[in-house]
Amino acid sequence: MADRPLIGVSTYLEPRVCWGVWELEAALLPAGYPRLVQRAGGLAAMLPPDAPEHAAAAVARLDGLVVAGGPDVEPVRYGAEPDPRTGPPARARDAWELALVEAALAARLPLLGICRGMQLLNVALGGTLVQHLDGHTGAVGVVGRHPVVPVPGTRYAGIVPETAPVPTYHHQAVDRLGTGLVASAHAADGTVEAVELPSAGGWVLGVQWHPEMGEDERVMRALVTAATAR
């Protein structure tokens, strides 16, 4: 591409990270995310947590947005008490990424939510989450793999029409779908594995798995194509 679209990717914010002689707070992102954006034909820009009121300005400079995976969404965001197995809150990241999602939807910016990003999209639209389920990881720190079945007629099915194995590592999932969202893929146990927003007038997709940890570029290429067309 002569003019690659600029794809923003949200990042972690970690209190202490060591490299060399330094131990500092760090905004960081697993390299698989920008590499996948680059392989799919986009330019990747990291979006560390910022004040939520700056989200619209950030979105205005982008051609597409990826909300990356990461820690559990704080249950208060969807009106629930925390389960003992829910991880510690990442409040700055929750606030920033929810604002990014809302700004992207308002601007009809092509949006891809990955794992936590899909869950945040659901929460942003009034949905809820299952706070714990088994069978969707490998061992601790090891990515699992299972097949995902597309729902015929959905955007996701148009991108990946066959049942396909995906790299997976999550213990939470969509429960009640947010307003306007439809499920577009499921795991064998019925877990919602992809959602989309057909009535938004734009390109909006969430996937529960981690495409940045696999070889299949089709979902990211679809985002980059939508961002280029925009």
N, C-alpha and C positions, 0 to 999 in steps of 0.2 A: 504494500500500500504506500502511495506517495504521502498521504496525510493520515497517519495512524490516529484513531480516536483516543482521547485521554480518558482512561478508566481509573477512577479513584477507588482505593481499597482501604477500608477501615483497619485500624491496628489495635494491638494490645497496648496497655500501659502497665508496666511492671515496676514495683517499688524498688527492687534491688536486682540488678543484672551485673555479672562479672565478666569483664574481658580485659586482657592484659593486667595492668596494675590497678584497674578501676573497678569500683562497685558503686553503681549509680542507678537512679530511676531511669527507665528507658521506654520509649515508644518503639515497638518492634513488630515484625510480621514474619512468619515462616516464609522462606524464599520460594516455596512452591506456588504461592499466590501470584507474585509479580511474574514469575517465569511462565505460568499458565496464561496470564494476560498477554505477555509478549509472544508466546508461541501462537496464540490465537489471532495475533495481528494488531494488538493494542499497545499503547504506552501506559505504564502503570505509575500511579501517583499515590503515595501513602497519605492517609488521613488520620493522624493521631487525634485522640480525644481533645475537644475544644469546647468552648462555651456553646450551648445549644442554639443561642441566638445567631451564631455565625454559620449555621448549617446551610441556610438558603444561599448565602454568598459563596460557600464552597461548591454547592451543587450547580450554581450558575456558571462555574468555570469548567465543568466536566461534560463529557459526552456520554458517560455511563458510570454506574456505581456498583461496587461489590461490597456487601456487608459480610465480613469474614466470620469464621468460627471463633470459638473462645469459651469463656466461662458461662455458667448458668445465668439466665436472666433472673433478676430479683423477683420473687413471687408477688411482692406488693404491686408490681407493675400490672399484674392481671388479677388482682384482688384475692390472692390466696395466701394462706399461712405457709411458711417454709417447711418442707419435708426435712427430716433429719439427714437425708442423703443429698440434699441440694447443697451445692457449693457456696462459698462465701460470695457476697455481692461485689459487683464491679460497677458501682453507682455512676462514676464519671463516664464510663464507657456506655452504660445503658442509656443515660441521658443524651449523650452525643449521637449515638447510633439511631436511637428512636427519632431524634430531630432530623438526622440525615434521611431516614426512610420517609418521614412525613414531607420533607422538602422535595425529595425525588418524586414522590407521588404527585405532589402539587404541580411540579414542573413537567410531569410526564417524561422524566428522565429514565432511560432503560436501567433496570434495577435487577440485580441478582443477589439473593440472600443465600449464604452457604452455612449449613448446620445452625449455629446460633443465629446467623443472619436470617434464615428462614423463620426461626422461632420468633425473632424480634418483629419481622414483618407481620406475622400472625397476631402478636400482642399489640402492635401499633394499630391494627384494625379491629381491636376489641376481642380477639380470641384468647384462649387459655392454653396452658401446657400441661402435659403429663410430667410430673416431677421426677419420676424414676421408672425405667423399664430395663429389663435384662435382655441380653442376646444381641446387642448392636455394637459391640466392641470386640476386639481380640482380648489378649491379656492386657494388664495395665501398661499403658504406653505403646500398645501394639494395635495398629489399624486392622480391623476385621474386613470381611468381604461377604456380601450376600446379594442375591438378585433383586432387582426392582422392576415392577410390572407397570408399564404406562397405561393411563386411562385413554381409550380411543377418543379421538376428536379434540384432544387438548393440545395446547402449544407444546408441552413437553413431548407428547407422542409424535408431533410433527418433527421434532429435533432428534429424538431417539425412539424409533417406532417399535423396536423389539425389546423383549425382556433382557436386561443387561446387568451384569455384576458391577457393583460399585464399592469403592473403599469407604468404610463406615467406622465412626468412633463417636458415639453419643449415648447418653443415658436418659435424655429427655426428648420429648417429641410433642407435636401438635395434638391437642385434645379437641376443644371446640374451635372450629374454623372462624377466623375473623370475617367481618362484613365484606361480602363480595368475593372472597377467596373460594376457589374450588380446588379439591384434591386432584392432582394429575398423575400421581404414581403412588404405588403401595408396595410394602414388603410382604412377604408371605404370611406374616403374623397379623397383617392388617394395618400396621403402622403407616401413617401418612408420610410418604417419602418425597413428595414434591407438591407445591401449591402454586397457583397462578391467579392473576387478577384480570379476567377477560374484559371486565366492564370499565377498566381504568383509562382506556384510550391510549395506552402505551404498552411497553414491553416490561412485564413484571413477572418474575419467576423466583421461587425459592426451592432449593434442594437440601435434603437433610444429610446427604453424604458429603464427602470431601473430594471434589474433582481435582483439586490441586495435588492430591496424593496418588492420582492415577494417571493413566495415559490417554483417556478419552477426552478430547478437546471440544466435543460437539456443543456442549452447553455454553462454554465460554465463547466459542466462535459465534454462536447465535447472539449472545449479548453484544459482542464486538460488531457484528453485522448490523444489529439494531442501532447501536451507537453511531456507526458510520452513516447509516441512512438518515438519522436525525440531523 
